[in-house]
Amino acid sequence: MSDHKRKPDAAKVAFLRSLPAEIKATITGAEAEQFMYGDEVPESLYEKIKDFLMESDE
């Protein structure tokens, strides 16, 4: 397979899956892809998910 594909961040995928359906319905494919693959989070996506983000306590 010559097509080198990046793998999405499993924790980010799990986070997106855990969001309420009404929030998931507002997230575009491009926003989700940028988030899962570790690129910068688009401001539009941040505004949609900011209430579900927690401060790191690790």
Buried (B, 14 or more C-beta within 10 A) or exposed (E): EEEEEEEBEEEBBEBBEEBEEEBBEEBEEEBBEBBBEEEEBBEEBEEBBEEEEEEEEE
